[in-house]
Amino acid sequence: MKNKKSYKIVIILLTICLLTIPSVHGALQGNISENVVDEEKIENARDSSHYTNSLILVFGKSDNVVGPLVWLLGFYCPLFKRNFRMIADDERNESLTAMILGPGQFGFFSKEKISIDIGGARGVLFYFKKSILVNGNNIIAFCKADNIWVNTY
């Protein structure tokens, strides 16, 4: 009986550790700065859109996803609001599709040259490149964000 009880305690402690790893602040943090928007990129962008307090669904392929360094086998579910940047710059068949739904706002983007900056996001993200289980550069994200900037080139 004592062995089973110890085993359950270890499993519970490991589960708690795995769930709290994404919220660790400090050296493991790889979040982009609070100023998510790169002013020079916006000036050179053909089309720039901004959404506030919106839901966003992103899927596609991207080799450049900037966000926290701590991913659990490619999966990220932040307990605190985080900032993310996803860039597809038409290399190696990269493209992103984003659907944005906010209060009185709707946006749909499907481009090969696109930059999506998500500020203050809570939700679920799965990035295949950070996973040891799956190979590829696909990303799937469903988040509620305070600010979303979409720039197409």
N, C-alpha and C positions, 0 to 999 in steps of 0.2 A: 504494500500500500504506500509506503513512504517513497519508494522509487517512482511510482506513477505520479504522486503529488509533486515531486521534484521536477519530473519531466514536464508537467503542465505549467509549472512556474517558469521554467526556462523558455518554453514556447511563448508564453504570454509576454515575457520580457523581450524576447527577440521581435515579436510582432510590434510592440510599442516602439522599439528602436527603429525598425524599418519604417514605421509611419511617421516618426518625428524627424528622420534624416533630412527630408526636403525643407524643413523649416529652420535648419541650423544656419545661424548667421555667422559671419566671420570669414576665415581664410577659405572655406569651401564655397563661399558665395561668388558667383560669377555673373551677377545680375548686371544688366546694362544700366547706365546712369539714369537718374530721375528724369533728366531732359532727354526723352526718347527720340525726339525729332532732330534729325541732322539738317540744319538750315540750308547747307549747300546742296544737298540732295533734293530738297523741296524746290529750290529755285530752278534746278535742272530738270525736274520732273515734268512730264507732259501733263499728267493729271494727278492732282493731289486731293484726297478727300479726308475729312475728319468726322468721326462719330463719337458721341458721348453716351455713357451709361447704356451700353449695347451688348447684345449677345453676338458671338462670332463663331462660325464654324469654318475651319480651314482644313483643307486636305490637298495633297499633291506631293511633289518631290522638290527637295531643297537641300543643298550641301551646306548652307549657311544659316544655322539657327542659333541665335545668341540668347542666353538665359542662364538660369542657375546651373552650376556644374553638377549638382547632385541629382542624378536621375536613377531611379530604381529599374534596372534592366530596360531602359528606354521610356519608362512610364514616369510621368510627373503629375502630381495632384497637389498643388500648393495649399497649405493651410492658411497662409498669409498672402496678401496681394503681391504679385510679382510683375516684372516687365519682361517682355519677350520681343525679339525682332526676327522675322523670317524673311529671307531674301532669296529670290529666284532670279538669276541673271543669265538665263538662256544658255547655260553650259551643261553639257551631258543630259539633255532632255529635262531640264528643270522647269517646272511650272507650278503655280499655286492657284487654287480656286478658293475664294472666300465669299461667304454669305453673311451679311451683317444685318441684324434686326434690332432697331432701337426705337425709342419713343418718337413716333412720327418720321422715322428714317428707315430706309431699306437700301442695301447696296449689294451688288453681285459683281465679282471680279474674277476673271479667269484669264490669266496672262502668263507669258513666259518671262517677262521682265517686270518684276513687281517687288515691292518692299512693303511689308506689313509690320507696323510697330504697335504692339499691344501694351498699354500702360495700366497698371492696377488690375491684373487679371486673376481671377479665381476660376478654376475649372479643371479639365482633364486634358493632358497632352501626351501623345505617344510619338516618339521620334525614333524611327527604326535604326538610325545611325548610332545612337547611344546604347542600343540593345545588344546583348551578347546572344540572344535567342534568335533574332531575325536579322537578315542582312539586307541593306538597302539604304536609301536616303529619303524614304517616305515620311510624311508627318501627318498626323491627324490631331486636331485640336478643337475643343468645344469649351468656350470660356465666356464668362460675364466680365466685361472690362469697363473701367472708368473712361478710358480714352483709347481710340483706335485711329491710327493714321495709315492710309493706304496710298502709296505712290506708285504710279506706273510710268515706265520709260519708253 
